[in-house]
Amino acid sequence: MKPVLLALNHLADAHRAQIAAQYELLYAPDAASAQAAMAAHGPRVQAVLTIGATGLSAAQMDALPALSLVCVLGAGYENVDVAHARSRGIVLATGAGTNDDCVADHTWGLLIAAVRGIPRLDQLTRQGVWRTALPLPPNVSHKRLGILGLGTIGQKIAQRALGFEMEVGYHNRSPRSDVPYRYFADLQALATWADFLVVATPGGAGTRHLVNAAVLQVLGPTGVVVNIARGSVIDTAALAAALREGRVAAAGLDVYESEPAPPAELLDLPNVVLSPHVAGWSPEAVQASVDRFLENARRHFAGEAPVSPL
């Protein structure tokens, strides 16, 4: 008999079929269907697949008395009640490492687009505006890149910066001994030093609005901020004010506090580049994430430790 799996996140048809070959799949990718599935099948559910933004609450776990495994498809797990899961002995696993390259690639796309103003240049070119009527867009190369959160994704971003001959600095809760980059114990100090600030730290209450008005102020009028982590890390209202008043030059955002709705405060700003939380999405990355989930789950139900436990 196949284990019963409740999937709370969007899955392509091919991935649903791949998972359903090994599990009795209850597919509930929105709040209403999730509630209905738990009400109808709660006592039977043995595993849950979710994502960090959707998570799994303590109350939801308690509606699933047979639950023994919770997996998140990506690396984030900010809305999973980890403490409650552990108190019940539920195994937790992530998809860490499966989409790092994709996120790092997208980060650089946003950064270059924001610094060089590429979306605006595209619009103006279509309108017949030639370069002699436009201000010169600045270089990306030979600048200082500050990274908030030097985890595996942050390190991939830093590695790519070397190709642009950039200085790299970072802020973590503590310095790393395995990297050559400059460590800043204080985020404001990093933002003061940096030309560009990339947010790559996990979401959750502990990082909410870390990038606030004070940080943006010291990043300065030529500074650019990019967020590929979680929208909650940046104070959107403070960012909108800084961009409108010229206290920050530009922003590139794949995530925002209002998602999936677009950030209304930023939509009329020509110096903002937006994408719909797709930094970690590519055919290769999503397939790797699904494959990682299946291996984590296979190991769990075989009595083994998952590949990437939380």
C-alpha positions in Angstrom: 0.0 0.0 0.0 1.3 3.4 -1.0 2.0 6.0 1.8 -0.6 8.8 1.8 1.0 12.2 0.9 -0.7 15.6 1.1 0.9 18.1 -1.2 0.1 21.7 -0.4 2.0 23.5 -3.2 1.6 23.8 -6.9 3.0 20.9 -8.9 3.1 20.5 -12.7 1.1 17.6 -14.2 4.3 15.6 -14.9 5.6 16.0 -11.3 2.2 15.0 -9.9 2.3 11.9 -12.0 5.9 11.2 -10.9 4.9 11.5 -7.3 1.6 9.6 -7.6 3.6 6.6 -9.0 5.0 6.1 -5.5 2.4 7.8 -3.2 -1.3 8.1 -2.8 -1.3 11.8 -3.6 -3.8 14.2 -2.2 -3.2 17.4 -4.2 -4.4 20.6 -2.4 -2.5 23.6 -3.7 -4.7 26.3 -2.1 -6.1 27.0 1.3 -9.6 25.8 0.6 -8.6 22.5 -0.9 -6.1 21.9 1.9 -8.7 22.4 4.5 -11.1 20.1 2.7 -8.4 17.4 2.2 -7.4 17.5 5.9 -11.1 17.2 7.0 -11.7 14.3 4.7 -8.4 12.4 4.9 -6.6 13.8 8.0 -6.2 10.6 9.9 -4.7 8.8 6.9 -2.0 11.4 5.9 1.5 10.2 6.6 3.6 12.9 4.9 3.2 16.5 3.8 4.9 18.3 1.0 4.8 22.1 1.2 6.9 25.2 0.5 8.2 27.8 3.0 5.6 30.4 2.0 2.7 28.0 2.6 4.2 26.2 5.5 2.4 23.9 7.9 1.0 25.1 11.2 0.7 23.4 14.5 -3.0 23.1 14.2 -2.7 21.6 10.8 -0.2 19.0 12.1 -2.6 18.1 14.9 -5.3 17.5 12.3 -2.9 14.8 10.9 -2.3 12.3 13.7 -0.4 9.8 11.5 1.9 12.5 10.1 5.6 11.4 10.4 7.3 13.5 7.6 7.1 17.1 6.5 9.2 18.1 3.4 9.5 21.5 1.9 10.2 21.6 -1.8 12.8 24.4 -1.7 15.2 25.6 1.0 12.8 27.9 2.9 10.7 26.7 5.8 9.7 29.9 7.5 6.0 29.1 7.9 6.5 25.5 9.1 6.1 25.2 12.9 9.4 23.4 13.4 9.2 23.4 17.2 5.8 21.7 17.2 6.9 19.2 14.6 9.9 18.2 16.6 7.7 18.0 19.8 5.7 15.3 18.0 8.7 13.5 16.6 7.9 14.5 13.0 10.9 14.3 10.6 11.6 17.5 8.7 13.5 17.7 5.4 14.1 20.4 2.8 15.2 20.7 -0.8 18.3 22.7 0.1 20.8 22.8 -2.7 18.5 21.8 -5.6 17.9 25.3 -7.0 20.9 27.3 -5.8 22.4 27.9 -9.2 19.1 29.0 -10.7 18.6 31.5 -7.9 22.1 32.9 -8.2 21.7 33.2 -12.0 18.4 35.1 -11.5 20.0 37.4 -8.9 22.5 38.6 -11.4 19.8 39.1 -14.0 17.9 41.3 -11.6 21.0 43.2 -10.5 22.3 43.9 -14.0 18.7 44.9 -15.1 18.3 47.2 -12.2 21.8 48.8 -12.3 21.7 49.3 -16.1 18.0 50.1 -16.3 17.5 47.5 -19.0 13.7 47.3 -18.8 13.4 51.1 -19.1 15.9 51.1 -22.0 13.8 48.5 -23.8 10.7 50.6 -23.5 12.4 53.8 -24.6 14.1 52.0 -27.6 10.6 50.8 -28.7 9.5 54.5 -28.5 12.3 55.6 -30.8 14.5 57.2 -28.2 18.2 57.0 -29.0 21.1 56.8 -26.5 22.2 60.4 -26.9 19.0 61.5 -25.2 19.6 59.3 -22.2 21.9 59.4 -19.1 24.7 57.0 -19.0 23.9 53.8 -17.1 26.6 52.8 -14.5 28.9 49.8 -14.6 28.3 46.7 -12.6 31.9 45.5 -12.7 34.5 46.7 -10.2 31.9 47.7 -7.6 31.3 46.4 -4.1 28.7 43.7 -3.5 27.2 43.3 -0.1 25.4 40.0 0.6 23.0 39.7 3.5 23.1 36.0 4.3 26.1 34.0 3.0 24.5 30.5 2.9 24.8 28.2 0.0 22.9 30.6 -2.3 24.8 33.6 -1.1 28.0 31.8 -1.8 26.9 31.1 -5.4 26.0 34.7 -5.8 29.4 35.7 -4.5 31.2 33.3 -6.8 29.6 34.9 -9.8 30.6 38.3 -8.5 34.3 37.4 -9.0 33.7 37.2 -12.7 32.7 40.9 -12.5 35.9 41.7 -10.6 33.9 42.9 -7.6 34.8 43.1 -4.0 32.5 41.0 -1.9 31.4 41.6 1.7 28.7 39.9 3.7 26.7 40.0 7.0 25.7 36.8 8.9 24.9 36.2 12.5 28.6 35.1 12.7 31.5 35.0 10.4 32.4 32.0 8.2 35.9 30.6 8.4 35.7 29.0 4.9 35.3 32.1 2.7 37.7 34.9 1.7 35.1 37.6 1.7 35.0 40.6 4.1 32.7 40.0 7.1 30.6 42.8 8.6 29.1 42.2 12.0 26.6 45.0 11.5 24.2 45.2 8.5 24.3 49.0 8.4 28.1 48.9 8.2 27.8 46.4 5.2 25.2 48.7 3.5 27.5 51.7 4.0 30.4 49.9 2.4 28.5 48.3 -0.5 27.4 49.7 -3.8 24.9 46.9 -4.2 23.1 45.0 -1.5 21.7 41.5 -2.2 19.3 39.9 0.2 19.8 36.1 0.5 18.9 35.4 4.1 16.0 33.2 5.3 12.6 34.7 6.0 10.6 34.5 9.2 10.1 36.7 12.3 13.9 36.9 13.0 14.7 38.6 9.7 11.5 40.7 9.2 12.3 44.2 8.0 16.1 43.8 8.5 16.5 46.0 5.5 14.7 49.1 6.8 14.8 52.9 6.3 18.1 53.2 8.2 19.9 50.5 6.1 18.5 52.0 2.8 19.7 55.5 3.9 23.3 54.4 4.2 23.2 52.3 1.0 22.8 55.7 -0.6 21.6 57.4 -3.7 23.7 55.3 -6.1 22.9 52.1 -4.2 20.9 49.2 -5.6 19.1 46.5 -3.6 18.1 43.1 -4.9 15.9 40.6 -3.0 15.7 36.9 -4.0 15.1 35.7 -0.4 11.8 36.5 1.2 9.7 39.7 0.8 9.4 40.1 4.5 13.1 41.0 4.9 12.7 44.4 3.2 10.4 47.1 4.6 8.4 47.8 1.4 7.1 51.2 2.5 10.6 52.3 3.4 12.0 51.1 0.1 9.2 52.8 -1.9 10.0 56.1 -0.1 13.7 55.8 -0.6 13.3 55.1 -4.3 10.8 57.9 -4.9 13.0 60.4 -3.0 16.2 59.3 -4.8 17.9 58.0 -1.6 18.4 54.7 -3.3 19.0 54.4 -7.1 17.1 51.2 -8.0 15.8 47.8 -6.8 15.4 44.3 -8.3 12.8 42.2 -6.5 11.8 38.6 -7.0 9.9 38.5 -3.7 7.8 41.1 -1.9 5.6 41.3 1.2 2.3 41.4 -0.8 2.9 38.3 -2.9 1.2 36.8 -4.9 -0.3 40.3 -5.4 2.3 42.7 -6.8 3.8 45.4 -4.6 1.4 48.3 -5.2 3.7 50.9 -3.7 6.4 50.1 -6.3 4.4 49.5 -9.5 4.7 53.1 -10.9 8.4 53.4 -10.3 10.6 53.1 -13.4 13.7 52.2 -11.3 12.2 48.9 -10.0 12.6 45.5 -11.7 10.1 42.9 -10.6 9.7 39.2 -11.2 7.0 36.8 -9.7 9.1 34.7 -7.3 10.6 32.6 -10.0 14.3 32.9 -9.1 14.4 29.2 -8.1 12.2 28.1 -11.0 13.6 26.4 -14.1 12.9 23.0 -15.6 16.2 21.7 -14.2 15.8 23.2 -10.7 12.2 22.2 -10.2 12.9 18.6 -11.4 15.9 18.4 -9.0 13.6 19.6 -6.1 11.0 17.0 -6.9 13.7 14.3 -7.1 15.1 15.4 -3.8 11.7 15.2 -2.2 11.2 11.7 -3.5 14.6 10.6 -2.2 14.0 12.2 1.2 10.6 10.5 1.5 11.9 7.2 0.2 14.6 7.2 2.8 12.2 8.2 5.6 9.8 5.4 4.9 12.7 2.9 4.6 13.8 3.9 8.1 16.7 6.0 7.0 17.7 9.6 7.5 16.7 12.0 4.7 19.3 13.5 2.4 18.7 17.1 3.6 17.2 17.0 7.0 16.2 20.3 8.7 
